[in-house]
Amino acid sequence: MPQLTLHSPVGEITLSEEDGAIVSLDWGRSMENKSTPLLRKAKGQLDRYFDGKLKDFDLPLKPQGTEYQKRVWQAMCKIPYGRTKTYGDLAAALKSASRAVGGACGANHIPIIIPCHRVLAANGKLGGYSGEGGLDTKTALLQLEGAILSGI
């Protein structure tokens, strides 16, 4: 599976491609970097995102998960750059439960591009974040987007 590592403000991240689609974004360095046109395109979009110049990713994605998880991830992709929703907001839209939405967020294999960092707890707290750095990374991503100004 081709992989490409890039440096970012939230650490080194590695993109993986399979069958012409991005299947994962992981923290850390891949031992075998193999550039493809899609991985270069994804790297360029992530670089522009971290520079504050890209608000919407345009990449073929193929996240692995249950049909329910895929529905949650599709809903997360509709949350605009710089905005947030709560687990409850997504649960209500999907006629589901907040805890199930949280589980799907935690199972997201393509964070940042599928923006699980934009989902917060009902009380205005950050909730959780499964990416490396946990809530510090979630806060950094939300601040980058201007969704959180201070006081978190």
URTA-V241554 format. One record per backbone hydrogen bond with DSSP energy under -1.0 kcal/mol. NH is the residue of the N-H (numbers start at 0). CO is the residue of the C=O. If there is no record, write none. Layout:
# URTA-V241554
nh->NH co->CO
nh->NH co->CO
This chain:
# URTA-V241554
nh->3 co->14
nh->5 co->12
nh->10 co->7
nh->12 co->5
nh->13 co->25
nh->14 co->3
nh->15 co->23
nh->16 co->1
nh->17 co->20
nh->20 co->17
nh->21 co->59
nh->22 co->15
nh->23 co->15
nh->24 co->108
nh->25 co->13
nh->27 co->11
nh->33 co->2
nh->39 co->35
nh->40 co->36
nh->41 co->37
nh->42 co->38
nh->43 co->39
nh->44 co->40
nh->45 co->41
nh->46 co->42
nh->47 co->43
nh->48 co->44
nh->49 co->45
nh->50 co->46
nh->51 co->48
nh->52 co->47
nh->61 co->21
nh->69 co->65
nh->70 co->66
nh->71 co->67
nh->72 co->68
nh->73 co->69
nh->74 co->70
nh->75 co->71
nh->76 co->72
nh->78 co->75
nh->82 co->79
nh->84 co->117
nh->86 co->119
nh->89 co->85
nh->90 co->86
nh->91 co->87
nh->92 co->88
nh->93 co->89
nh->95 co->90
nh->100 co->96
nh->101 co->97
nh->102 co->98
nh->103 co->99
nh->104 co->100
nh->105 co->101
nh->106 co->102
nh->107 co->104
nh->112 co->110
nh->113 co->109
nh->115 co->113
nh->117 co->114
nh->118 co->115
nh->119 co->84
nh->120 co->124
nh->123 co->120
nh->133 co->130
nh->135 co->132
nh->137 co->133
nh->138 co->134
nh->139 co->135
nh->140 co->136
nh->141 co->137
nh->142 co->138
nh->143 co->139
nh->144 co->140
nh->145 co->142
nh->146 co->141
